[in-house]
Amino acid sequence: MARKKIREYDSKRLLKEHLKRLVHIDLPICSAQVTESTDFTELLEKESWLSQRRLVVKPDMLFGKRGKSGLVALNLDFAGAVEFIKKRLGQEIEIEGCKGPITTFIIEPFIPHKEEYYLAISSERLGFNISFSECGGIEIEENWDKVNSIFLPTKSPLTDEAIAPLIADLPSEIGKKIGNFMKGVFAVFQDLDFSFIEMNPFTLVDGEAYPLDMRGELDENAAFKNEDKWGNLEFPLPFGRVLSPEESFILDLNDKTSASLKFTLLNPKGRIWNMIAGGGASLIYTDTVGDLGCATELGNYTEYGGPSEEEMLKLARVILDCATANPDGRKRSILIGGNIANLTDVGATFDGIIRALKEKKSELKEANIHIYVRRGGPNYLTGLAKMQAVGEELGIPVEVYGPEAVMTGICNRAIEGM
Amino acid sequence: MRVGEREEISSFPSCFLLSSLCAEAMATGQLFSRTTQALFYNYKQLPIQRMLDFDFICGRETPSVAGIINPGAEGFQKLFFGQEEIAIPVHSTIEAACAAHPTADVFINFASFRSAAASSMSALKQPTIRVVAIIAEGVPESDTKQLIAYARSNNKVVIGPATVGGIQAGAFKIGDTAGTIDNIVQCKLYRPGSVGFVSKSGGMSNEMYNTIARVTDGIYEGIAIGGDVFPGSTLSDHILRFNNIPQIKMMVVLGELGGRDEYSLVEALKQGKVNKPVVAWVSGTCARLFKSEVQFGHAGAKSGGEMESAQAKNQALKEAGAVVPTSYEAFEDAIKETFEKLVEEGKITPVKEVKPPQIPEDLNSAIKSGKVRAPTHIISTISDDRGEEPCYAGVPMSSIVEQGFGVGDVISLLWFKRSLPRYCTKFIEICIMLCADHGPCVSGAHNTIVTARAGKDLVSSLVSGLLTIGPRFGGAIDDAARYFKDAYDRGLTPYEFVESMKKKGIRVPGIGHRIKRGDNRDKRVELLQLFARTNFPSVKYMEYAVQVETYTLSKANNLVLNVDGAIGSLFLDLLAGSGMFTKQEIDEIIEIGYLNGLFVLARSIGLIGHTFDQKRLKQPLYRHPWEDVLYTK
């Protein structure tokens, strides 16, 4: 639950729909989304403009620099657009070190234009940053000195006076149009709980603002207030993040519960595996393994908070399966760690883990697993005793530490003799 | 045309400068003391009890919770203050609570993420409230921003959202901060030390209280600002506040990757606004291990631009003059060295150690840990609702549905504690159907109708009908079973049985009908007998009843075996013939009156029907006509 980027298609869909509702601006933009499951004949029936206008096609995958990467096709007819997409759909590309397949495209009318304006709104702790430039487009970074910004405190309305410094250099007629457009976009931004909007560029078509490229980010925490306004909205994973089946399973589990369950697979062949309670502590354990020079041996990032015994069992199963998947005779370690809990009943949380350990007895032995436990908090003595006992029962080396030990001390123990 | 594309525009330096400057608008210095009292929104027994336990071991004279706000409820909540029980007033609105407790200036909000913002805003608007702590995780950013803006312009402090709270050692504790009493004692939080601590993570704050207690004289105050992108108050807000508290001699900060909050602390350090040592560590150096953008445990902990990385923040803090260790593992030593230097410089006043009083252990936790035992007051053997789903006699409710069980099977589980064969449970169901109603004129239905017409509710109408069931109404099945069983088991001939009853002046139960005759048998009886003959392994009691009927019919044509007699005798066959009951069990079942239970259950269906019928027909109060009463002396 946090800020989530949305696709350009959705950003534009929300902008168009709610500009109309909130400030009666009717944006003449059209866009169509294409994925693997798109039936082009059906699409053409639904969006007749596709066959009537020249088109622009680009991937809609939350990554930038599409123009510079040669992934934008201009001035095509529909057949050309389809051909461009079919050639690239599912193809793996690399953008700034992240590899992944292209799965989603956006098609829009090709708009020949001269002006390229830049507009960005971002939500800050005490208000909003609104930036505008007459020199938007592909070279925005080079032209950053031409970007004007204002800071609008939380409760202040976006008045003409507030906007004035942004559009001072524009001819008054155009300035007025663009100022109105900004006010509209800002109204949508606030009403729909956006945390970031950027249009780079937008232009003028028949004297009216027309966004060509758009990025948006919503506050997912506000989903409960926006169910109707957001409509059927997808929060795609960052580009290059392809979920393994295990990761999808845990993500699914996480979405269905009030508990927090996070699992990221880093290196399937890694020899150090994490099962850490708490958002803060999980980060620090992961840091520590890296600080000790064993980053490459780290199998996963995991964080859990407030799981039921059943949920804990499922998470632990996944981690144990991964940790024991590639036995090679060498020592492998599982860190069952966490800070001194405020409320969590440590004994009860460990019950789920213990059930998973018992299920995987032979796999654990075969993979030469060593288990290191460190936890404090309610009922921790019971929890540690149970862990010790299950180690003895299964014949697996288990070391347990309580609050008297340094939290990350077990990282050192895990690495020793590896 | 050109299609503009670029990566996220990084920070605007103006913005974090602004936030550090404005930080001065927040309350400076002390927020809490040993007399601070809070209002607690949304009643939660455990966190409040933990606060009161903390108060007790700190030797506070007044409990730190003055009142509870539980929307829609009023009255008192009983809680312990040490050994004693106290009653804390419960109010239904924030306004009422503030009016009743004008000296309570902290508002602890345990509302859900959906409603936390609205209740926090109304609390901030109360003149008596200075500090609002919001526990919920998942409050929308735009709502938090409204709270921040209001708090800043009204000189109030918001702690959270998404936090466990904070603590002033020996004085005041928010909610669940610092966990169990054992941990609080371990971390010496019952008396003030010299260290001010602030972190994002609530869990890690608890860990750090421990660490700090190990290598210094302990915490003076600790605050977890919460893991959100926009916390109500920031790391630097609290560091600047700590800087103004004379008892605090050094500060410890645990930051996290993501966001730019640490930079306002950097600015404050650079501007010389902090003149006490600050030991700081920003966690999340591991983010570079992840190829694509990662959302870690906290909403604010997101790998993003270089400036928001842990490495960059640690570097900036170090350059601004904070003590920054090389890793989290070295954090403890850095705190230790900084503290020892202060001791050497004579800046630390030695803490007077006190022995905190013992909190009487709760009965429940003592039982859980095996220290004491307590007798139970109730025993139950038929059902259990403690597991994943309720079980009837060990059978989970889901498998009852999945296996297509009927009401008869449920009765078999709950009444007889075993799964009887389907022919038995089907027979039970037939009995229930046959006994469900017998028209409006019988005493049960009559009572129910009169009660329903008096405007009483469903339960009153139902029970007034049920209350008529007894020796004269509906009791015949049980009696029939008892007498038939006794006679058959003793080997009495029908003649001996009927005549011995006659001698005792008892009518043979289960024999006789108002309308039915020997040549016009009761169809229901015939159906029951047919079912039993087809399905039961043995029908010896029923055959005996038929022999009795043959004898009684020879005396009078209306002395037929009626439905009560048929059910009573066939139930004996069910119990004896199924082979699933011992003789003692059968005797007990008949003795306790299970068959009466069958009648009560069945007839409830009819009585409920009569109640609904009268209500649907809007029948007025029933009054018995004078004409129908014989008035006499």
Interface residues (C-beta under 8 A of the other chain):
Chain A: M1 A2 R3 V56 K58 G64 K65 R66 G67 K68 V72 L74 G97 C98 F110 I111 P112 H113 E116 Y118 A120 S123 E124 R125 L126 G127 N129 S131 G136 G137 I138 E139 I140 E141 S149 F151 P153 T154 K155 Q190 D193 S195 E198 N200 P201 L212 D213 D219 N221 A222 F224 K225 L237 P238 F239 G240 R241 S260 K262 T264 L266 A277 G278 G279 G280 A281 S282 L283 I284 T286 D287 T288 V289 G290 D291 A295 L298 Y301 E303 G305 E310 G338 N339 I340 A341 N342 L343 G376 G377 P378 N379 T382 P403 V406 M407 T408
Chain B: M1 R2 V3 G4 E5 R6 E7 I9 F12 S14 C15 L18 S19 C22 L46 F113 R114 E137 G138 V139 P140 E141 S142 D143 K145 Q146 I148 A149 R152 V164 D176 T177 A178 G179 T180 N183 Q186 S199 K200 S201 G202 G203 M204 N206 E207 N210 T211 G227 V229 F230 T234 L254 E256 L257 S283 G284 T285 C286 L289 F290 K291 S292 E293 V294 Q295 F296 G297 H298 A299 G300 A301 K302 A310 T326 S327 Y328 E329 E332 K368 S369 E388
